[in-house]
Amino acid sequence: MIGASISRWTMSYFAMALAWLFLALSLMMAGVGYPFAEVASPDTLVLVHAVGIGWLSIAMCGALFQFVPVLVAKPLFSEKWALPALVLLTAGLVSLIGGFLSLGGRLPPSLWLLPLGAILLVAGFGLVVVDLGLTAWLRPAGPARFVLAGLASLCATAAFGAVFAFALAGWAGSAGNALLAAGIPLHAIAGLGGWLTLTAMGVSYRLLSMFMLSPDVDERQSRMTLGAGALAIGMTVAGGILAIGLASGLSVVLSIVAVFGLASAALYGRDIAGIFRARKRRQLELNMRMATLSFASLAATALLGIALVVTDGFAAHIGPFAFLAVFGWLSGLVLAKLYKIVAFLTWLETYGPVMGRAPTPRVQDLVAEGRATKWFVIYYVAVWAGTLTLLVGEPYAFRMAAAAMTVGVVGIVREVIRTRRLADVASPVRLPGGAIAPHLLFARN
Amino acid sequence: MPEYVDVDVRPILRAGGEPFSVIMAALERLAPGQGLRLFATFKPVPLFAVMANKGFAHAEQALDGGEWEILFTPTETKSEPAPTAADGPGLDDWPAPTVNLDNRDLDPPEPMVRILAAADNLGPGETLSALLRREPVFLFPQLEKRGFRWLGGFTPDGATYELTVRAPS
């Protein structure tokens, strides 16, 4: 079959991802992990992996199971792998977090949980990478190239992480210990910069031009953006391992990576500005207006990074830098797009079968943007305030910011659930001509 | 015998692409009386009806490896036998569209809504044509479920997607 159908498990991925986000926000409100503990402490590792794997990676995988088939206009290589992958990822993350808690003395010593978690996560991400990779490979053009580069980065991130997990359990030998001692930045850059950022960029190119009626970005142009980003990640992995092996030159490698990374972010900014300028649709939907706050956060992250390097404060302030990248840029974009994707998929699932045969609502009738706007604004303002509290070293104010972020996310999730339940659709067109209301957590395709 | 212009869409098909627009572009460049020699990786039955509509008869010949060579000859030259070999019910007659939609400037998913609404009003075997900005990937499964056939592709400049939908006869 040509074309793309509704991905059955995307909603399940989104729900699981949001559950992890709430867990992470609760930890931040409770003062567990950074900034109440060291950046490299076991408590911070719990927090970082709940956000990086639990929230962002699982949400991204769920979105990609739906989106990659749309990019290539071909069905997913295997729909059957999506649910086992989610189970493996969840089990692996629970085990990994158990290992970190045991590392920090919060659980009885059971460091074997770390390698077990790593194996389960590698298996889960392996299923995702093979499934999405084989699908994207069918038409590797434009945004699909970004996804492929993102998946390659995911493999590198998972490989680093697995070595670290085995090294922390004492099972990785001297090479593993050397990598663990110096290689954490490589793992973080490959994960946040490669997997999550490159993939988010690729997906945003198509979503933005689709929803704003704008021509696709010229392929030669986006290829430069991807090229700079892929060079940064390739340099991180290859140059980083080499430098650690030679026990010198890692800071030189990371400086080169930073230059390529900044170039990629700047080129991406140019591409996105082009899409906005060329759009036929003047009136922007909420998800698009909120996405601009996310782009602004990416630009602010880049500027903050430059400012910290110039003032020689980067190492001391890696926390606020990463916080702004993770919650302003990545999480903000994922929340804004999730809001739209859930509305669109719910609309398609419910009304697709009766479309043209009975009056159906518009996608916009499923959402109440006026109500949702304030939750997004609260979220973004809280993230920016949180970044400031981290910069000036006010951990208690940071907990207030985390509480405000939670209020924003609770509001957004409530809106998304209302959308899924068709709660805002007026009754005559809510379920016309035999349309069936969707299930909250999966699609009946 | 008329002259034939060769169009080989096998590389496009092997790459998973959509050759319709390339064929239509080649057609527009033909001089009066010229025919088209098409090479494809499958027998493009729906195309026969489209070409018959445009005044071309076809004669197909199987090549090795499941590939096909099709000669499209302008019927005015009378150099080939009468057009449109019936290959199966409902595959050989794509009449001129009864509905023409220009959905290029509509917000998604409005193009899809309008196509499905118009398609449901078609009589048996009738066709509609629609212009779009993008390949309507979510529309195809809906058309398939309702028993419609379709043929589509981008124009050579890549700016417009031309879609023809035919109701079940």
Interface residues (C-beta under 8 A of the other chain):
Chain A: M1 I2 G3 A4 S5 P69 V70 V72 A73 K74 L138 R139 M210 F211 L213 P215 K280 R281 F344 W347 L348 G352 P353 M355 G356 R357 T360 R362 V363
Chain B: A15 G16 D105 D107 P108 P109 E110 M112 V113 I115 L116 A117 A118 A119 D120 R133 R134 E135 P136 V137 F138 L139 F140 P141 Q142 E144 K145 A159
